[in-house]
Amino acid sequence: MKEITVTVNGEKHTVNVKENKTLLQFLREDLALTGTKEGCGAGECGACTVIMNGKAVNSCLVLAVEADGAEIITIEGITKDGELSKIQKAFIKHQAFQCGFCTPGMIMSAKALLDRNPNPTEEEIKEAIAGNLCRCTGYFPVIDAIKDVVEGRIE
């Protein structure tokens, strides 16, 4: 066991974790933040995407001990005072989800992109979500949702 301190969605946590526990497991099991999903467990699908120190990462590939001192944002952390974020609203407007399993990871990848580049091109949007697999939407609604946020069509 190793003691780590992480800030998750603005809240600081100091806990003991097993050295082999993934960040994904830590978020879901220890903090009960179940919006982050486990898809493949091998970093291939993007369902487990969170933002760590400003960068989108596959939480299934990061050990919790590697996150010591990090700032983590999960899907639960982008809603403020019960108000959905613009990207969440855009996903709803464009029905950029069907089963919803990949949606949290897709939204987190989009948020990470927009945080570092508020005016990305369509090609940059496609590149940002390339690590997120979805079998339901066909990606066009996702791209359109992100473009709506970029172009200021979402309040």
C-alpha positions in Angstrom: 0.0 0.0 0.0 1.1 3.5 -0.8 -0.3 6.8 0.4 -1.3 9.2 -2.4 -2.8 12.6 -2.5 -4.9 13.6 -5.6 -7.3 16.3 -6.4 -10.3 15.0 -8.1 -12.9 17.4 -9.4 -11.5 20.1 -7.1 -11.6 17.9 -4.0 -8.4 16.7 -2.4 -8.1 13.1 -1.4 -5.3 11.4 0.6 -5.7 7.6 0.6 -3.8 4.4 0.7 -3.9 2.4 -2.5 -2.4 -0.9 -3.7 0.5 -0.3 -6.0 -1.2 -2.2 -8.9 -4.5 -0.4 -8.7 -5.3 1.6 -11.8 -6.6 5.2 -11.7 -9.8 3.9 -13.2 -10.3 1.4 -10.4 -9.4 4.1 -7.8 -12.0 6.5 -9.2 -14.7 3.9 -9.5 -14.1 1.8 -6.4 -12.6 4.2 -3.9 -14.3 7.5 -4.8 -17.5 6.1 -6.3 -17.1 8.1 -9.4 -18.7 5.6 -11.8 -19.2 7.9 -14.8 -15.8 6.8 -16.0 -16.3 3.5 -17.7 -14.0 0.5 -18.3 -14.3 -0.7 -21.8 -11.3 -2.7 -23.1 -8.9 -2.3 -20.1 -6.1 -1.9 -22.6 -6.1 1.8 -23.6 -7.7 1.1 -27.0 -11.3 2.3 -26.6 -11.2 5.6 -24.7 -14.2 4.9 -22.5 -12.1 5.5 -19.4 -10.8 8.9 -20.5 -10.3 11.5 -17.8 -8.3 14.7 -17.7 -5.1 14.5 -15.7 -3.0 17.6 -15.3 -4.8 19.1 -18.3 -4.3 16.2 -20.6 -6.8 13.5 -21.7 -5.5 10.1 -20.5 -6.8 6.5 -20.5 -7.3 5.9 -16.8 -7.1 2.2 -17.3 -3.4 2.6 -18.2 -2.4 4.9 -15.4 -1.6 3.5 -12.0 -3.2 5.3 -9.1 0.2 5.8 -7.5 1.3 7.5 -10.7 -1.4 10.1 -10.1 0.0 11.1 -6.8 -0.1 14.9 -6.7 -2.1 15.1 -9.9 -5.2 17.2 -10.7 -7.9 14.9 -12.1 -11.2 15.8 -13.8 -13.8 13.2 -14.4 -17.2 13.5 -16.2 -18.8 14.2 -12.8 -16.5 17.2 -12.5 -17.6 19.2 -15.5 -21.1 19.9 -14.4 -21.2 23.1 -12.3 -24.0 23.8 -9.8 -26.2 21.2 -11.4 -25.8 22.9 -14.8 -24.5 20.8 -17.7 -21.4 22.0 -19.5 -21.7 23.3 -23.0 -20.2 20.1 -24.4 -22.7 18.0 -22.6 -25.5 20.2 -23.8 -24.2 19.9 -27.4 -24.0 16.1 -27.2 -27.7 16.1 -26.1 -28.7 18.5 -28.9 -26.9 16.5 -31.6 -27.9 13.1 -30.0 -24.2 12.3 -30.0 -24.7 9.1 -28.1 -26.9 6.1 -28.2 -26.0 3.5 -25.6 -24.0 6.1 -23.7 -21.1 3.8 -22.7 -18.4 5.7 -24.6 -20.0 9.1 -24.0 -18.2 10.2 -20.8 -14.8 9.4 -22.4 -15.7 11.1 -25.6 -16.9 14.2 -23.7 -13.7 14.3 -21.7 -11.5 14.1 -24.8 -13.5 16.9 -26.3 -13.2 19.0 -23.2 -9.4 18.4 -23.1 -9.2 19.6 -26.7 -11.3 22.7 -26.1 -9.4 23.6 -22.9 -6.1 23.7 -24.8 -7.5 24.9 -28.1 -10.9 26.7 -28.0 -11.0 27.1 -31.8 -9.9 23.7 -33.3 -10.4 22.8 -36.9 -12.5 19.8 -37.9 -9.4 17.8 -38.5 -8.1 18.7 -34.9 -11.5 17.6 -33.5 -11.2 14.3 -35.3 -7.7 13.8 -34.1 -8.7 14.6 -30.5 -11.5 11.9 -30.5 -9.5 9.4 -32.5 -8.7 7.4 -29.4 -12.4 7.0 -28.5 -14.3 4.1 -30.1 -18.0 4.2 -30.6 -20.1 1.5 -32.2 -23.4 3.5 -32.2 -23.1 7.1 -33.4 -20.9 7.0 -36.4 -19.0 10.0 -35.1 -20.7 12.6 -37.2 -23.0 13.8 -34.4 -20.0 13.9 -32.0 -18.1 16.1 -34.4 -21.1 18.3 -35.0 -21.6 18.7 -31.3 -18.0 19.8 -30.7 -18.2 22.2 -33.7 -21.4 23.8 -32.2 -19.4 24.5 -29.0 -16.5 25.9 -31.0 -18.8 28.1 -33.0 -20.7 29.4 -30.0 -24.1 27.9 -30.8 -24.5 26.3 -27.3 -25.3 28.4 -24.3 
